[in-house]
Amino acid sequence: MINEIMLQKNSDIIEAIYSWRSMTTDTLKNLVAESETDSAFRQRILRLVKAGVLRSKLQKGFNKIVYPSNALIEKLGIERFNEENVSHDSVVSTVVTNLISFKSVISAKLPHDYKTKSTWNHHAIEPDALLLVQKNGNEFNVAVEVELWRKDRKRVFDKLIDYAKATHYDYVFYFFADRPAFESYKKRLTELALESDFNHLKDELHEKVVLVLNQTILKRSDDLKNSIVSHKGQEKFLGDLI
């Protein structure tokens, strides 16, 4: 049984885990306890893990991920939590918590926020996150995808086509942690735009798909505004775009 006093004393951590589900300890600390010493924060996390409130794992040996235990999932009424996705989802949390610091980003939602029975009609694509961005007096719905592993050519093509067709997304931002994957998607996007079967979607592919390279996102998404962006055949910085 979860200790209620422990939950109250660590309500900042519990509320963040409820909102984000899976986070690296660095991202979690930056979000809720920036002024706390590293050692004090680590001790709090260790106590919560030992008490069965949180679970933890190492991400490729260099970054600890924390996420709710089964007991906390039941206590908070969390639905559809998949422990197999915690590594990927922790990177999504790192990217999105950094994106919401951008002045142009009004709000951000993860799937458990936007996929509710009352607010979500089924769509073919369910992105890792949704952003509402305001730029030059206009508001845009931006899908966020974090790509950590290579996908086969057909899967990449199918999803890009789905985004090009999707009227409920103005843009889709693909985030990559390594340049080979980033370059592979650039090549795939070019190939797709040249296929005669998709001439009617050429403008949408050109305009809507934004590829973003930042090699720190597996750790802490340092200096996200200086991420390299490929958009409409040109390279720029993310901070110049949003």
C-alpha positions in Angstrom: 0.0 0.0 0.0 1.3 3.4 -0.9 2.3 5.8 1.9 0.0 8.8 1.7 2.3 11.0 3.6 5.1 10.2 1.1 2.8 11.1 -1.7 2.0 14.5 -0.2 5.6 15.3 0.5 6.5 14.6 -3.1 3.4 15.9 -4.7 5.5 17.9 -7.2 7.1 14.7 -8.5 3.8 12.7 -8.5 1.9 15.4 -10.4 4.6 15.6 -13.0 4.7 11.8 -13.5 0.9 11.8 -13.8 1.1 14.5 -16.5 4.1 13.1 -18.4 4.0 9.4 -17.4 7.7 8.7 -18.3 10.6 11.1 -17.8 14.4 11.2 -17.3 15.4 12.3 -13.9 17.2 15.3 -15.4 14.0 16.4 -17.2 11.9 15.8 -14.1 14.3 17.8 -11.9 14.4 20.7 -14.3 10.6 20.8 -14.4 9.8 20.6 -10.7 12.9 21.1 -8.6 15.4 23.2 -10.5 16.8 24.8 -7.4 17.2 21.6 -5.4 20.6 20.0 -5.3 21.2 17.0 -7.5 22.0 14.7 -4.5 18.8 15.7 -2.6 16.7 15.1 -5.6 18.3 11.7 -6.3 17.6 10.7 -2.7 13.9 11.7 -3.1 13.7 9.5 -6.3 15.4 6.6 -4.6 13.0 6.7 -1.7 10.0 6.8 -4.0 11.4 3.8 -5.9 12.1 1.9 -2.7 8.6 2.6 -1.4 7.1 1.2 -4.6 5.7 4.5 -5.8 7.9 4.8 -8.9 9.9 2.4 -11.0 13.1 3.2 -12.8 15.4 2.0 -15.5 18.6 3.1 -17.2 18.3 4.4 -20.8 21.3 3.1 -22.7 23.3 3.2 -19.5 23.6 6.9 -19.1 20.2 8.4 -18.1 17.7 7.1 -15.5 14.1 7.0 -16.5 11.3 7.1 -13.9 7.7 6.1 -14.4 4.7 5.1 -12.2 4.6 1.8 -10.4 1.6 -0.5 -10.8 0.4 0.7 -7.4 0.7 4.4 -8.4 -1.0 3.6 -11.8 -3.9 2.1 -9.8 -3.9 4.9 -7.3 -4.0 7.7 -9.9 -6.4 5.9 -12.3 -3.9 6.0 -15.2 -5.2 4.1 -18.2 -3.3 2.5 -21.1 0.2 2.7 -19.7 2.7 0.6 -21.6 6.0 -0.1 -19.8 7.6 -1.2 -23.1 7.4 2.4 -24.4 9.0 4.2 -21.4 12.3 4.8 -23.1 10.7 6.4 -26.2 8.2 8.3 -24.1 10.8 9.7 -21.8 12.5 11.3 -24.9 9.1 12.7 -26.0 8.7 14.2 -22.5 12.2 15.8 -22.7 11.5 17.3 -26.2 8.0 18.6 -25.4 8.9 20.1 -22.0 11.6 22.0 -23.8 9.2 23.1 -26.6 6.7 24.6 -24.2 9.4 27.1 -23.2 9.2 28.6 -26.7 7.1 31.8 -26.7 5.2 30.7 -29.8 4.1 27.4 -28.2 0.7 28.0 -26.5 0.1 24.4 -25.3 1.2 20.8 -25.6 -0.7 17.6 -25.2 0.4 13.9 -25.0 -1.8 11.1 -26.3 -3.4 10.5 -22.9 -4.5 14.2 -22.9 -5.9 14.4 -26.4 -7.2 10.8 -26.8 -10.3 10.9 -24.6 -13.8 9.6 -25.4 -15.3 13.0 -25.3 -12.7 14.9 -27.3 -11.1 12.6 -29.7 -12.5 11.1 -32.9 -10.5 8.3 -34.4 -7.8 9.5 -36.9 -5.4 7.3 -38.9 -2.5 9.1 -37.2 -1.9 9.5 -33.5 1.3 11.5 -33.0 3.6 11.4 -30.0 2.4 14.9 -29.0 0.3 17.8 -30.2 1.3 21.5 -30.1 -0.7 24.6 -30.5 1.6 27.2 -32.0 0.9 30.9 -32.6 3.0 32.6 -35.3 2.4 36.0 -36.9 -1.1 36.2 -35.4 -2.1 32.7 -36.7 -2.6 29.5 -34.8 -1.3 26.1 -36.0 -1.9 22.6 -34.9 1.5 20.8 -35.0 2.0 17.1 -34.6 5.2 15.9 -33.0 7.0 12.6 -33.8 10.1 11.4 -32.1 12.0 8.9 -34.3 14.6 6.9 -32.3 14.8 3.8 -34.4 14.9 3.1 -38.2 11.7 2.2 -39.8 11.3 0.4 -43.2 10.7 2.5 -46.3 7.1 1.6 -46.7 6.2 2.6 -43.1 7.9 5.9 -43.5 6.2 6.6 -46.8 2.7 5.6 -45.5 3.0 7.9 -42.5 4.2 10.8 -44.5 1.4 10.4 -46.9 -1.1 10.2 -44.0 0.2 13.5 -42.6 0.0 15.1 -46.0 -3.6 14.1 -46.3 -4.5 15.0 -42.7 -6.5 18.3 -42.6 -6.4 18.5 -38.8 -2.6 19.0 -38.7 -1.0 22.1 -40.2 2.5 20.7 -39.7 4.3 17.6 -38.4 7.7 18.0 -36.7 9.9 14.8 -36.8 12.7 14.9 -34.2 15.8 12.8 -34.7 18.7 12.1 -32.3 21.2 11.0 -35.0 22.1 12.4 -38.4 21.8 9.1 -40.5 18.1 8.8 -39.6 17.6 12.6 -40.3 19.3 12.2 -43.7 17.3 9.1 -44.4 14.0 10.9 -43.9 15.2 13.8 -46.1 15.9 11.3 -48.8 12.6 9.5 -48.4 10.7 12.8 -48.5 12.4 13.8 -51.7 11.7 10.4 -53.3 8.0 10.6 -52.3 7.5 14.0 -53.7 8.9 12.8 -57.0 6.5 9.8 -57.3 3.8 10.5 -59.9 1.2 8.8 -57.8 1.5 11.5 -55.2 1.7 14.6 -57.4 -1.5 15.8 -55.9 0.2 15.8 -52.4 3.5 17.4 -53.4 2.7 20.8 -52.0 1.4 19.4 -48.7 4.5 17.2 -48.3 6.8 20.2 -49.1 5.0 22.5 -46.7 3.8 20.4 -43.8 6.8 18.1 -43.0 9.5 19.5 -40.8 12.6 17.4 -40.0 14.5 18.3 -36.9 18.0 17.1 -35.8 19.2 17.5 -32.2 21.7 14.9 -31.0 21.1 15.8 -27.3 17.5 14.7 -27.1 18.4 11.3 -25.6 19.8 13.1 -22.6 18.3 16.5 -22.0 17.5 18.4 -25.3 20.1 21.1 -24.7 19.6 24.3 -26.8 16.6 23.0 -28.7 16.2 26.3 -30.5 19.5 25.6 -32.3 18.4 22.2 -33.6 19.0 21.8 -37.3 15.8 21.9 -39.3 15.1 20.7 -42.9 12.0 22.3 -44.3 11.0 23.0 -47.9 14.4 22.0 -49.1 16.3 24.4 -46.9 18.2 24.0 -43.6 17.6 26.5 -40.8 17.4 26.5 -37.0 14.3 25.5 -35.1 14.3 28.8 -33.3 13.9 30.6 -36.6 10.8 28.5 -37.4 8.8 28.7 -34.2 
